[in-house]
Amino acid sequence: MMSHNSIPDNLMKPPVVSVVIPVYNGEKFIRNAMDSILSQTFSDFELIVINDGSTDSSAEVIASYRDPRIVFLENKTNTGLPRVRNQGLDASRGRYIAWLDCDDISLPERLEKQVKFLDTHPQVGVCGGWVKIVGDGKDVIAQYPAHSEYLRACLLFNNCLANSTVMMRAACTREIGLRFDLSHHLSQDYGLWTRIPREWKIVNMPEVLTVYRTHSSQVTVQRKQQQLDISWEIQREQLLKLGILPTADERTLHLYLSGFAHGLFAEPGRIREAGDYLIKLDRANEKYKTYDRKAFREVLWEKWMSAVRSRALPGKLPPASYWAMLGFGVAKFGLSLRILKKMGWMIANDLRASAA
């Protein structure tokens, strides 16, 4: 390991933010990632770049920088992303920790906006945002849910935080020794978010903070099945907190409701099975109160409507009995209004499809 800081660490004033960039064979992209941090409008940060045994010229690119805010750590062999992220946690000195993957780019005001937000919202422990996805012919904006309770409920089905947008309060991990789980190799960030203590809020800022680049060499592209299996383990751990030990069939239903696969709900009877499973989740939450009741029911309803629409039957409108069958009731007028709005949008799309 080596550091570009010439002043001993124990004599340096801790920065406000520690930005951590793990690198493994990122020679094509690491310069853009580092430049996007070094050119931020907020300057009180340290940039911890960890080269995890790269076999390309990543180390040479990183070593070419002479900015005193850069801390360059080098592992002689590849140790894996969870260990490197934990290494970043251990090395960080800031009260906030920001993450950036080596093939992504932070927008110039990202750090400034997130520091201001966390400074003024002391109850928030983890703050993410939206991403602009580019590469492989894509140019779209991925919008993630903002509300903390809704986001917590969403995590039962999906990772609702883009890792390269996240700035977290260091106290979230330091005070309780929380670390990335080494068994969650391909979804270690997802696993960590689900274990953030409930006294800390998790939110997304409703604006683009990072440019996310897609390319064929990404781990998520190369090892999709492994990532699915690990994501399921993370979801299963959350189900256990609801007092549910899922069966093999419930695993299949859960993964389809999470959007990891398609086509299951075209089979006769599967829609009702999905409804029964969602009711089971709702009743478990009523008992254990793991999630906010209103937010959890809204997520369950959206999963249900997504399953209904996946049958792709133009002109077949979702009957009102679906709501009664799920037995959720209308807890709040505002929730029912949002649901009716979603139904109206879906019905309009179905009518257009049937008329085409």
Helices and strands as residue ranges (DSSP letters): G 9-11, E 17-23, H 30-38, E 45-52, H 58-63, E 70-75, H 81-91, E 96-99, E 105-106, H 110-120, E 124-135, E 138-142, H 148-154, G 163-165, E 167-169, H 171-174, H 188-194, E 201-213, H 219-222, H 224-241, H 248-257, G 264-266, H 270-288, H 293-309, H 321-326, H 333-355
